[in-house]
Amino acid sequence: MRPDLFPRLVVGGRRLQGFFQVAAMGFDDALHQGTRFRRARFAVFDLRQTDRGGKAGRQKDGQGGESRETEGIHGTGFVPDSARAGNASVGQMEEKKPTDGERSVVHASLRTQRFVVDSPSRDGCREAFRRRGSEAEATGPGGSAASSRRQRVGRIRTAKSWVPRGSGWSIAFSSVPPKGAGIRMATPRYLAFFRCWARFAALLMLVASAGARGEVVSPGAVPLAPGTIALSLPKSRQVIQRDASNHADIQVQGTWSGSPARIEARAVVMSGATNNGVATDWVPIADVAASQAFAGVIPGVTAGGWYQVEVRVIDADAGVVATGTVERVGVGDVFVTAGQSNAACFGSPAQTPADDRISAYTLSTRSWRWAKDPQPDNSAGMGTGGSPWPRLGSLLVQSNPVPVGFVGLAYGGTSISQWAPGTDLFRNLTNTLVRFGTNGVRAVLWHQGESDSLASTSAANYAKQLSNIVARARSAAGWPVPWGIAEASFHPSATRSQEEPVAAGQRLFVAGTPDSFRGARTDDFNLEGKLSDTVHFNATGLDDHGRLWAEALWGVESLTPKNGNFEANAALADGITITGARIIGWNRLNGTGTGIAVGANGYFNPDARTYPNTADIPDGGVLPNMNGRHVGTLGSSATNGAFLQTLGARLKPSTVYTLAVALGVRTNAAVFGGYRLDVLANGVPIGTGTAGDLTTLNALAGGNAAGAFTVVSCIVTSAVVVPPNQQLAIRIAKPGGAGTYLDFDDVRVSSRPTPYGQWQLLHWKSLTDPASIPEADPDGDGLPNLIESQLAGMDPRVPDALPVPAIVQVDGEEYFQVRFPRNPDPAFGTVGLQISYDLKSWDDAASTPGGDVVVPDEAGVLAVRIRRRTTPSVFLRLWARP
């Protein structure tokens, strides 16, 4: 911990007639560094004994506010002009946790003087300090309280510091008196109180204790009493990012003041039903000389928490001469959150984590606290309301019980250009990533885009700017930091034509950037009752926002299209069409996929003018293959206008995907615009898709598709090996241009493994195990997986002996014969034999006219016979294709 982060108190004073000018404190509730703190204000008081009933006096607020009741010793701040000029006496201190429950050691510094003061127990001093029976009243020398207040109000300044609940009080003295202020202290009770705190010899300072619950002294910042150990790392509630093996090293740093010794440390699981992990043995941290800083690690700590980190000092006689502990240290996942207001605590209400093992980091103090909203403002642009991060942390801990930490950097109202390299926000981002080190966080979670809709940022420009930010941030961090990108473009003052390009740019970035993934999609929240105002999220919205991020991080797979039956939007009367509003779950795009599709694109409720028997009354409004009374419609004025939906799933290998859509043909004079259906991975169609026109649809409908909805399917198959993080999407496009339409409903997506995928799952229970790819030969028997999958009785994990050629008699002739049992399912592909007589040229085995080679037609068997008399030597090899 840096000295400038210590609690600080600046007070002017001098010794007057045997008494001292005193700084006293009053408190307002606040939160700081993961524990309950009180905001301290300091003032100069004249302390006089009052009646023993402890009647409270009044004091003028130091900032010129209204008079308020004061009880005991408290007030507002007075800072001399010299302090504001930066040359005031400054006292800094931090108190170590008492080792014997009775006495504590206070480390203090005043200008160049440093010393250690032994103090009695904090409880005793606190009780003495809180004793009632005094009246605090501000006066000037030789004048009344009222006149003094009038004289000094222009010079009053406020000094704020932080004082933890339940820790020792603090009082400061200096040798520079403020002008026009004096103190009389004539009560023996107060003199006794000050004697209980310290022995006065010269200048004294006693500052607010930061407690000992994980708060530590920076090595070398202040001198330590002999035989004292001070820890600066780890911090209480700190979360250390686990590695791919589910472990992490815990750094231990501090200072030892004493004889040469050995420092050891260990991590033990704290008591509590939710805490988990694996305790470590004592490990050496460092061998230190007298009064020396030390640093080391507890290696390979298993993910879990909370842990208690224990440190001990062992002297030359193998005796433990000092110990230190830090509670609530975890190994889990750390997320950096960035973007604008919906990532920056502008929602309502503030959220509270459901688990104690969720922490938030404060950059300025390098400290951690419980991640209750509002999150620490590390950007100077955070709000004071709710965020999705407590909910996200709660869900992650619930699914995988390891601690989760958040570092909030978002700034409300920012556009993407305000995060560009060279800006303060970018420097804050990269400095944070550098501070946490290589692989020190799990991901950056980016939620931004609403402001760029107002700015009409194009898809290409947004993707380019975000790519630059991420590339430069990764370069500064020195490793490929993963990024999750929310799809967020809705702004109440923007149009759909402004919003669609921003969302498209976010998709373009994810599709073209390694180590990135799609995050939460919140563009429908305004239609789903999830806003607290016109743009920020309410309790339901914050809950869903956190859930969507959790599903993205979990890799939850859902192929179910959102609003695939177009019933989620507001219900429409018969024959009414809505084309301007957003359609829940869908993006309406032009042919390039980078902007909005122009024209009458939306949803409508068909009636008898377009589809007979679709009147809500008396027909019920639903035809066969419809799924509700509403359908989607494309009436775009340009070719290839489309509805697109990004699914909550990523492309799997060895998988068959089926997109099924019910397409309608109207009975009026409108012109059917044709159709094209695609399944996409990272924006690129898988296979050739399915396309057709009215003739095609009539054939599928059995001759006439008019007045009905006919199901059309697009079936595509993924490769056995696919790149990771390929986001799936579906697209329904109208190839026809102006004056044409395409109606559709009941959009469904399903999947099943290919035959080879089924074989992979049978033997590896996985489609992605490297040992399961077709070219692999995990059992080392010389038969690749693809061949073994097409031969019956083969186990790819156990070496299989090839059939031994046999000599058989056929019509008095001897033949070499080889037989392989074939997989009876032709869907697995094709397997065959090739023959060579010189190992140079190879031909598929086929029967020859003279009978030298015979390939018998046997069900379930791959076999070949070769006449021995005419073929003294021959070579065979197997081949296969999917």
Secondary structure, 3 states (H helix, E strand, C coil): CCHHHCCEECCCCCEECCEECCEEEEEEEEEECCEEEEEEEEEECEEEECCCCCCCEEECCCCCCCCEEECCCCCCCCCCHHHHCCCCCCEEEEECCCCCCCCEEEEEEECCEEEEEEECCHHHHHHHHHCCCEEEECCCCCCCHHHHHHHHHHHCCCCEEEEECCCCCCEECCCCCCCCCCCCECCHHHHHHHHHHCCCCCCCEECCCCCCCCCCCCCCCCCCCCCEEEEEECCCCEEEECCCCCEEEEEEEEEEECCCEEEEEEEEECCCCCCECCCCCCEEEEEECCCEEEEEEEEEEECEEEEEEEEEEECCCCCEEEEEEEEEEEEEEEEEEEECHHHCCCECCCCCCCCCCEEEEECCCCEEEECCCCCCCCCCCCCCCECCHHHHHHHHHHHCCCCEEEEECCCCCCCHHHHCCCCHHHHHHHHHHHHHCCCCCCEEEEECCHHHHHCCCCHHHHHHHHHHHHHHHHHHHCCCCCEEEEECCCCCCCCHHHHHHHHHHHHHHHHHCCCEEEEEECCCHHHCCCECCCCCECHHHHHHHHHHHHHHHHCCCECCCCCCCCCCCCCCCCCCEECCCCCCCCEEECCCCCCECCECCEEECCCCCCCCCCCHHHHCCCCCCCCCCCEEEECECCCCEEEEEEEEEECCCCEEEEEEEEEEECCCCCEECCEEEEEEECCEECCCCEEECHHHHHHHCCCCCECCEEEEEEEEECCCCCCCCCEEEEEEEECCCCCEEEEEEEEEEEEEECHHHHHHHHHHCCCCCHHHCCCCCCCCCCCCHHHHHHECCCCCCCCCCCCCCEEEEECCEEEEEEEEEECCCHHHCEEEEEEECCCCCCEECCCCCCCCEECCCCCCEEEEEEECCCCCCCEEEEEEEC
